[in-house]
Amino acid sequence: MADRLASLASRLERRRPVVVQTHDYPDIDAVASAWALAGLLRSKGYEACCGYRGEIKSRSLRRLIEALGIDAEQVGPGRPGLQVVVVDGSPANGNVTLCPGELVGVIDHHKSVAETVAPFLDLRPELAACSTMIRGYWSEAGDDIPGGVATALLAGIQSDTDFLSRRCSDEDFDAYAALYRAGDWALASRIVRTVLDLRELGLVVSAIEGAVVRDGLLFAYIGGPCGQEALAVLAEFALRAEELRAAVAAERDEGGVHVSVRSKGAELSAFDLVRGALAGIGAGGGHAHAAGGAVPAAADPGEAALRERFFRAAAEAAPSP
């Protein structure tokens, strides 16, 4: 597709408001992408906003929103007539509760588990970050990207690639280089790296001490409410153990159970693990190396049963040698 922005714009009506919607538990990459695309559409004469339907559980995302003045709004069911463009997620993957209105487009870099249907589709699972995709839309527009928008997108790539230490495409590297020059690298890096408070650090330590390991998979349950970064930090730290192939971190709050999964290799995909373990009780998605998911409180099977679901999913996805 030579000019994706023009193709998307041709499917949007200027007289109707547009919400650029993230997945239900947005992270930095999701909100950065949605905010940047909404700003670009506004510059082209559309009434557009950045929105989500679920809950922001990320401390670093809240800090980014505050530092850059990002106007992300929680969109309720009382705003019919919207045109909806989903970024960094897909209704087909079960991680997006659509805003009321007409689904016009889906822009995503995750693997799809079912056919995605919308008038405009930009699905590129070969890319490491959705922020890379939206930086490309700004480039196609030929506009100078504002410093705040560049900083947000830079943070999105930093977050989703762990500062380029995970699999990246040439396009991801090119976007990172361009945004490095246009944005505030120091601010973005400081926000992405500072994700825990001392209480959560203690929770992570306790969770590792009580973790269960079987056939190269570690399952750890955090015994207290925490931000979604604490789960990711726990899972990523656990993978430093040579004997592990993958790690799962989980926590429960009043809304249900949230999980973060990390894997060392595609032979035991984090994506397959979370999809297999949560089938029938929740939703999950992501990539082979990193994935996440959620189970609503009404379907919570309990810690022991959830742990066994992940061990069973690991055995079915990649039997240990």
Secondary structure, 3 states (H helix, E strand, C coil): CCCHHHHHHCCCCCCCCEEEECCCCCCHHHHHHHHHHHHHHHHCCCCEEEEECCCCCCHHHHHHHHHHCCCEEECCCCCCCEEEEEECCCHHHCCCCCCCEEEEEEEECCCCCCCCCCCEEEECCCCCCHHHHHHHHHHHHCCCCCHHHHHHHHHHHHHHHCCCCCCCCHHHHHHHHHHHHHCCHHHHHHHHHCCCCHHHHHHHHHHHHCCEEECCEEEEEECCCCCHHHHHHHHHHHCCCCCCCEEEEEEEECCEEEEEEEECCHHHCHHHHHHHHHCCCCEEEECCCEEEEEEEHHHCCCHHHHHHHHHHHHHHHCCCC
